[in-house]
Amino acid sequence: MEFSVKSRERLWIVVISGIVGLVILVVAGYLVWKFFQPEAVKTPAAEKPELPRMANLPPKQEAIPPPPPPSYTPDAPALEEVRQALREGITPEAALAMAKALPESPERADAAFLLLEFAADSGLAEAALAVARYYDPTNKESSGTIRKNPETAYGWYRQALTGGQEKAKPHLAQLRQWVEAQAKEGSYEARELLNTWR
């Protein structure tokens, strides 16, 4: 009986030694692998250097810079007044008149845009012309936080013309010149817009 107890103890010692040895071998293997890993694999994705551009391509520049961030809080007075008027069911004609009468303030352009877009969506050609001016990249007046977009401007100008706003014609011609210049510089979007221009 004693022989088998000693045999078991020896067997447990061998098994435990084997497990400890295996753990040491795995940890040592991992450390060796980590130490000898190539530098490119060690570099995290966030630290990877930017690859150089092809020598024959100029750096990409946006034709239309993004609008500036708002300089006012989301609950600015003019915006709140406009939102309240829209919630209460202002008519398109009253919305157009209100947009024209808004007092000067940092949020004026964005507040007026909400009213003008509502009136334009309701079919007022004068409002459609004003909305087109917000999107028109040739328009140098403030458009608040509305990003310039020639395709959207074109659509609103067409709607204004359809509604009888002849004042849209010179703006549309100026926009076309800008789009043609962008197309010559290689803009795919400008070429696509010219293909659909009527």
VEXRO-638079 format. One record per residue (C-alpha): residue in three letters; x, y, z. Coordinates in steps of 0.1 Angstrom, whole numbers, plus 2048, in hexadecimal, padded with zeros to 3 digits. Example, Ala and Ser with C-alpha at 12.3 -4.5 7.8 and 13.67 -1.06 7.14 Angstrom:
KOLTOR residuo   X   Y   Z
KOLTOR     ALA 87B 7D3 84E
KOLTOR     SER 889 7F5 847
***
This chain:
KOLTOR residuo   X   Y   Z
KOLTOR     MET 800 800 800
KOLTOR     GLU 81C 817 809
KOLTOR     PHE 82C 812 7E7
KOLTOR     SER 80E 81D 7D5
KOLTOR     VAL 809 83D 7EA
KOLTOR     LYS 82E 846 7E3
KOLTOR     SER 828 83E 7BE
KOLTOR     ARG 80A 855 7BE
KOLTOR     GLU 81E 871 7CF
KOLTOR     ARG 839 86D 7B5
KOLTOR     LEU 820 86D 799
KOLTOR     TRP 810 88D 7A6
KOLTOR     ILE 832 89D 7A9
KOLTOR     VAL 83A 894 785
KOLTOR     VAL 818 8A1 779
KOLTOR     ILE 81A 8C2 78C
KOLTOR     SER 83E 8C6 780
KOLTOR     GLY 833 8C0 75C
KOLTOR     ILE 817 8DA 75F
KOLTOR     VAL 82E 8F4 76E
KOLTOR     GLY 848 8ED 753
KOLTOR     LEU 82D 8F0 738
KOLTOR     VAL 822 912 746
KOLTOR     ILE 846 91E 747
KOLTOR     LEU 84B 912 723
KOLTOR     VAL 82C 924 717
KOLTOR     VAL 834 945 729
KOLTOR     ALA 858 943 71C
KOLTOR     GLY 84C 93C 6F9
KOLTOR     TYR 835 95A 6F9
KOLTOR     LEU 850 971 706
KOLTOR     VAL 868 965 6EC
KOLTOR     TRP 84D 96A 6D1
KOLTOR     LYS 845 98D 6DE
KOLTOR     PHE 86A 997 6E0
KOLTOR     PHE 873 98B 6BD
KOLTOR     GLN 853 998 6AC
KOLTOR     PRO 85A 9AE 68E
KOLTOR     GLU 857 9D4 695
KOLTOR     ALA 83B 9D9 67B
KOLTOR     VAL 825 9C0 68E
KOLTOR     LYS 82C 9D0 6B0
KOLTOR     THR 821 9F3 6A4
KOLTOR     PRO 7FC 9F8 6AD
KOLTOR     ALA 7E4 A03 691
KOLTOR     ALA 7E1 A26 6A0
KOLTOR     GLU 806 A2C 69E
KOLTOR     LYS 80C A21 67B
KOLTOR     PRO 81B A3C 666
KOLTOR     GLU 808 A4A 649
KOLTOR     LEU 813 A3B 629
KOLTOR     PRO 822 A55 610
KOLTOR     ARG 80B A5F 5F4
KOLTOR     MET 815 A57 5D0
KOLTOR     ALA 82D A71 5C3
KOLTOR     ASN 817 A7A 5A5
KOLTOR     LEU 7F7 A81 5BA
KOLTOR     PRO 7F3 AA3 5CB
KOLTOR     PRO 7E5 AA2 5EF
KOLTOR     LYS 7BF AA1 5EF
KOLTOR     GLN 7AF AC1 5F8
KOLTOR     GLU 78A AC7 5FE
KOLTOR     ALA 77A ADE 5E5
KOLTOR     ILE 761 AE8 5FF
KOLTOR     PRO 76E AEE 622
KOLTOR     PRO 758 AE1 63E
KOLTOR     PRO 742 AFB 650
KOLTOR     PRO 74F B0A 670
KOLTOR     PRO 742 AFB 691
KOLTOR     PRO 725 B0E 6A0
KOLTOR     SER 72F B2B 6B6
KOLTOR     TYR 70F B29 6CA
KOLTOR     THR 6FD B10 6E1
KOLTOR     PRO 6E2 AF8 6D3
KOLTOR     ASP 6C8 B0C 6E7
KOLTOR     ALA 6D1 B2E 6D8
KOLTOR     PRO 6B3 B46 6D9
KOLTOR     ALA 6AD B4A 6B4
KOLTOR     LEU 6AE B24 6AF
KOLTOR     GLU 696 B1F 6CB
KOLTOR     GLU 67E B39 6BD
KOLTOR     VAL 67F B28 69B
KOLTOR     ARG 67B B05 6A9
KOLTOR     GLN 65D B11 6BD
KOLTOR     ALA 64D B21 69E
KOLTOR     LEU 652 B01 68A
KOLTOR     ARG 643 AEC 6A6
KOLTOR     GLU 625 B03 6A7
KOLTOR     GLY 61E AFF 682
KOLTOR     ILE 62B B1F 671
KOLTOR     THR 620 B23 64D
KOLTOR     PRO 63A B22 631
KOLTOR     GLU 634 B47 629
KOLTOR     ALA 638 B51 64E
KOLTOR     ALA 657 B3B 651
KOLTOR     LEU 667 B4E 633
KOLTOR     ALA 65E B70 642
KOLTOR     MET 66B B65 664
KOLTOR     ALA 68C B59 655
KOLTOR     LYS 691 B7B 644
KOLTOR     ALA 689 B8E 665
KOLTOR     LEU 69F B7A 67D
KOLTOR     PRO 6B6 B91 691
KOLTOR     GLU 6DC B8F 68C
KOLTOR     SER 6EB B75 6A3
KOLTOR     PRO 705 B59 6A0
KOLTOR     GLU 6EA B3F 69B
KOLTOR     ARG 6D6 B54 682
KOLTOR     ALA 6E1 B42 662
KOLTOR     ASP 6D8 B1F 670
KOLTOR     ALA 6B7 B2B 67F
KOLTOR     ALA 6AE B3C 65D
KOLTOR     PHE 6B7 B1C 64B
KOLTOR     LEU 69E B07 65F
KOLTOR     LEU 682 B1F 655
KOLTOR     LEU 68D B22 631
KOLTOR     GLU 691 AFD 62C
KOLTOR     PHE 66E AF7 63A
KOLTOR     ALA 660 B12 623
KOLTOR     ALA 673 B04 605
KOLTOR     ASP 667 AE1 60C
KOLTOR     SER 644 AEF 60C
KOLTOR     GLY 649 AFC 5E9
KOLTOR     LEU 653 B20 5ED
KOLTOR     ALA 66B B29 5D1
KOLTOR     GLU 67A B47 5E2
KOLTOR     ALA 683 B31 600
KOLTOR     ALA 692 B16 5E8
KOLTOR     LEU 6A8 B31 5DA
KOLTOR     ALA 6B4 B3B 5FD
KOLTOR     VAL 6BA B17 606
KOLTOR     ALA 6CF B12 5E6
KOLTOR     ARG 6E4 B30 5F0
KOLTOR     TYR 6ED B1E 611
KOLTOR     TYR 6FA B00 5FE
KOLTOR     ASP 70A B13 5E1
KOLTOR     PRO 731 B12 5E5
KOLTOR     THR 733 B32 5D0
KOLTOR     ASN 71E B45 5EA
KOLTOR     LYS 734 B58 602
KOLTOR     GLU 719 B61 61B
KOLTOR     SER 717 B4F 63C
KOLTOR     SER 706 B2D 63A
KOLTOR     GLY 70A B25 65F
KOLTOR     THR 712 B01 665
KOLTOR     ILE 703 AF5 643
KOLTOR     ARG 71D AE4 62E
KOLTOR     LYS 720 AF1 60A
KOLTOR     ASN 714 AD7 5F1
KOLTOR     PRO 713 AE0 5CC
KOLTOR     GLU 6FB AC3 5C3
KOLTOR     THR 6E2 ACD 5DE
KOLTOR     ALA 6E5 AF2 5D4
KOLTOR     TYR 6DE AE8 5B0
KOLTOR     GLY 6BF AD5 5BA
KOLTOR     TRP 6B1 AF3 5CE
KOLTOR     TYR 6BA B0C 5B2
KOLTOR     ARG 6A7 AF6 59A
KOLTOR     GLN 689 AF5 5B1
KOLTOR     ALA 68B B1B 5B5
KOLTOR     LEU 68C B1F 58F
KOLTOR     THR 66E B08 58B
KOLTOR     GLY 65B B1D 5A4
KOLTOR     GLY 662 B3D 58F
KOLTOR     GLN 680 B4B 5A2
KOLTOR     GLU 694 B5A 584
KOLTOR     LYS 6AE B67 59D
KOLTOR     ALA 6BB B43 59F
KOLTOR     LYS 6C8 B44 57B
KOLTOR     PRO 6E8 B58 582
KOLTOR     HIS 6F0 B44 5A1
KOLTOR     LEU 6EB B24 58E
KOLTOR     ALA 702 B30 573
KOLTOR     GLN 71D B39 58D
KOLTOR     LEU 719 B17 59D
KOLTOR     ARG 71D B06 57B
KOLTOR     GLN 73E B18 576
KOLTOR     TRP 74A B0D 598
KOLTOR     VAL 740 AE9 591
KOLTOR     GLU 751 AE9 56F
KOLTOR     ALA 771 AF6 57F
KOLTOR     GLN 770 ADA 599
KOLTOR     ALA 76A AC0 57D
KOLTOR     LYS 788 ACC 56B
KOLTOR     GLU 79C AC8 58B
KOLTOR     GLY 791 AA3 58C
KOLTOR     SER 773 AA4 5A3
KOLTOR     TYR 75E A85 59C
KOLTOR     GLU 740 A94 5AE
KOLTOR     ALA 742 AB3 598
KOLTOR     ARG 743 A9E 579
KOLTOR     GLU 725 A8A 585
KOLTOR     LEU 711 AAB 58C
KOLTOR     LEU 71A AB8 569
KOLTOR     ASN 70C A98 55A
KOLTOR     THR 6EA A9E 56A
KOLTOR     TRP 6EA AC4 565
KOLTOR     ARG 6CD AD0 54F
***
